[in-house]
């Protein structure tokens, strides 16, 4: 299948999701020319604030391939990925992201994440949407749980 | 319960997760002084690249309260939230975030997301970790699926 065909499938998933009462976002995750996962925005359907299409595709692909690492995979996203989904794809090691509709295309409909991204780009203590503060435990200089995890990881390696 | 007690619980969850072979991260989500959700990092256990503690807490809280909006809630995170989790909390409308161990505390153990955040702060076409490109569908100037979703949302309102 071609680039355009995968994108068309992502958009078609989004279209079906609207018909099902959901938001107009779909994603297709591809490895070696094969579709590993297809997903749509399921926020309202599952009462899950994190259930964006791309995030769902990553979760499904991880389960399908039995790994947390999706290196070499491409995500076709019908809409421009929001900061959460972009960071999730970075964590998973996604190699390529192909975006259909941009934030600019979505703006007239109130769809897109440009404002959210601008907010998040500020320093932690200057984020407008939440109060963020540190409450360091007593052992913060050398956290016991981090030392325990390090020791355990060294044993496994 | 006090601020310190909630943080202690988040750290204790992280400690138990290490004992279970997982990563040293826990999160407690609180509303009106009551714990709504407790979660730990389940990446390896569930082959889910998105299963960070904070994200799991948001998902659990959304299900528990039957909503995608967690306004008025506080998240106690044992470690500094990564960009994915920070953006997820923004999407959910989290009002307050209390952080235990900072990225600096985690750095000596290879734990923390400062490098990932720096990468993500670059423009889309300059991200080092993935090739990101646009493949706009023919109707990108006025996406049919966005118009359909708008019309549907107007009817519901």
Contacts between the chains, C-beta under 8 A, distances in Angstrom:
chain1	res1	chain2	res2	distance
A	3	B	135	6.2
A	4	B	135	7.1
A	7	B	135	5.1
A	7	B	137	6.6
A	8	B	137	7.5
A	11	B	137	5.7
A	11	B	145	6.5
A	14	B	145	5.0
A	15	B	144	7.7
A	15	B	145	5.0
A	15	B	148	7.3
A	18	B	145	5.8
A	18	B	148	5.1
A	18	B	149	4.9
A	18	B	152	6.3
A	21	B	152	7.5
A	23	B	149	6.6
A	24	B	143	7.5
A	24	B	145	4.2
A	24	B	146	5.6
A	24	B	148	7.1
A	24	B	149	4.2
A	43	B	68	4.9
A	44	B	68	6.5
A	46	B	62	7.7
A	46	B	63	7.5
A	47	B	62	4.6
A	47	B	63	5.5
A	47	B	65	7.7
A	47	B	66	5.2
A	47	B	67	5.9
A	47	B	68	6.0
A	48	B	58	7.9
A	48	B	59	5.2
A	48	B	62	5.0
A	48	B	63	7.0
A	48	B	68	6.8
A	49	B	58	5.4
A	49	B	59	7.6
A	49	B	62	5.2
A	49	B	68	4.4
A	49	B	69	7.3
A	49	B	70	6.6
A	49	B	88	6.8
A	49	B	91	5.4
A	49	B	92	3.7
A	49	B	93	7.9
A	50	B	50	7.3
A	50	B	55	5.6
A	50	B	58	5.6
A	50	B	59	5.6
A	50	B	62	7.8
A	50	B	88	5.1
A	50	B	91	7.2
A	50	B	92	7.6
A	51	B	59	7.9
A	55	B	50	5.6
A	58	B	48	7.9
A	58	B	49	5.4
A	58	B	50	5.6
A	59	B	48	5.1
A	59	B	49	7.6
A	59	B	50	5.7
A	59	B	51	7.9
A	62	B	46	7.7
A	62	B	47	4.6
A	62	B	48	5.0
A	62	B	49	5.2
A	62	B	50	7.9
A	63	B	46	7.5
A	63	B	47	5.6
A	63	B	48	7.0
A	65	B	47	7.7
A	66	B	47	5.2
A	67	B	47	5.9
A	68	B	43	4.9
A	68	B	44	6.5
A	68	B	47	6.0
A	68	B	48	6.8
A	68	B	49	4.4
A	69	B	49	7.3
A	70	B	49	6.6
A	76	B	135	7.9
A	78	B	145	7.4
A	82	B	87	6.6
A	82	B	91	7.3
A	83	B	83	6.6
A	83	B	87	3.9
A	83	B	90	7.8
A	83	B	120	7.4
A	84	B	84	5.5
A	84	B	87	3.7
A	84	B	88	4.8
A	84	B	90	7.9
A	84	B	91	6.1
A	86	B	120	6.4
A	87	B	82	6.6
A	87	B	83	3.9
A	87	B	84	3.7
A	87	B	87	6.2
A	87	B	116	7.0
A	87	B	120	5.8
A	88	B	49	6.8
A	88	B	50	5.1
A	88	B	84	4.8
A	89	B	130	6.8
A	90	B	83	7.8
A	90	B	84	7.9
A	90	B	116	6.0
A	90	B	119	6.9
A	90	B	120	6.4
A	90	B	127	8.0
A	90	B	129	5.3
A	90	B	130	7.1
A	91	B	49	5.4
A	91	B	50	7.2
A	91	B	82	7.3
A	91	B	84	6.1
A	91	B	116	7.4
A	92	B	49	3.7
A	92	B	50	7.6
A	93	B	49	7.9
A	93	B	129	7.8
A	94	B	130	5.7
A	95	B	130	5.7
A	95	B	131	6.9
A	96	B	130	5.9
A	96	B	131	4.7
A	96	B	132	7.6
A	96	B	133	7.9
A	97	B	130	5.6
A	97	B	131	7.3
A	97	B	132	4.5
A	97	B	133	7.6
A	98	B	133	5.9
A	98	B	134	7.7
A	98	B	135	5.1
A	99	B	132	7.0
A	99	B	133	7.1
A	99	B	134	5.0
A	99	B	135	6.9
A	100	B	134	7.8
A	100	B	135	6.3
A	100	B	136	6.4
A	100	B	137	5.4
A	100	B	140	7.5
A	101	B	136	6.9
A	101	B	137	6.9
A	101	B	140	5.8
A	101	B	143	5.2
A	101	B	146	7.2
A	102	B	134	6.2
A	102	B	136	7.0
A	102	B	140	7.3
A	105	B	136	7.3
A	105	B	140	5.0
A	105	B	141	7.1
A	105	B	143	5.9
A	105	B	146	7.5
A	106	B	143	7.5
A	106	B	146	6.3
A	108	B	142	7.8
A	108	B	146	8.0
A	109	B	143	7.8
A	109	B	146	4.3
A	109	B	147	7.4
A	109	B	149	7.1
A	109	B	150	5.1
A	111	B	146	5.9
A	111	B	149	7.6
A	116	B	87	7.0
A	116	B	90	6.0
A	116	B	91	7.4
A	119	B	90	6.9
A	120	B	83	7.4
A	120	B	86	6.4
A	120	B	87	5.8
A	120	B	90	6.4
A	121	B	121	6.3
A	127	B	90	8.0
A	129	B	90	5.3
A	129	B	93	7.8
A	130	B	89	6.8
A	130	B	90	7.2
A	130	B	94	5.6
A	130	B	95	5.7
A	130	B	96	5.9
A	130	B	97	5.5
A	131	B	95	6.9
A	131	B	96	4.7
A	131	B	97	7.3
A	132	B	96	7.6
A	132	B	97	4.6
A	132	B	99	7.0
A	133	B	96	7.9
A	133	B	97	7.6
A	133	B	98	5.9
A	133	B	99	7.1
A	134	B	98	7.7
A	134	B	99	5.0
A	134	B	100	7.8
A	134	B	102	6.1
A	135	B	3	6.2
A	135	B	4	7.1
A	135	B	7	5.1
A	135	B	76	7.9
A	135	B	98	5.1
A	135	B	99	6.9
A	135	B	100	6.3
A	136	B	100	6.4
A	136	B	101	6.9
A	136	B	102	7.0
A	136	B	105	7.2
A	137	B	7	6.7
A	137	B	8	7.5
A	137	B	11	5.7
A	137	B	100	5.4
A	137	B	101	6.9
A	140	B	100	7.5
A	140	B	101	5.8
A	140	B	102	7.3
A	140	B	105	5.0
A	141	B	105	7.1
A	142	B	108	7.8
A	143	B	24	7.5
A	143	B	101	5.2
A	143	B	105	5.8
A	143	B	106	7.5
A	143	B	109	7.7
A	144	B	15	7.7
A	145	B	11	6.5
A	145	B	14	5.0
A	145	B	15	5.0
A	145	B	18	5.8
A	145	B	24	4.2
A	145	B	78	7.4
A	146	B	24	5.6
A	146	B	101	7.2
A	146	B	105	7.5
A	146	B	106	6.3
A	146	B	108	8.0
A	146	B	109	4.3
A	146	B	111	5.9
A	147	B	109	7.4
A	148	B	15	7.3
A	148	B	18	5.1
A	148	B	24	7.1
A	149	B	18	4.9
A	149	B	23	6.6
A	149	B	24	4.2
A	149	B	109	7.0
A	149	B	111	7.6
A	150	B	109	5.1
A	152	B	18	6.4
A	152	B	21	7.5
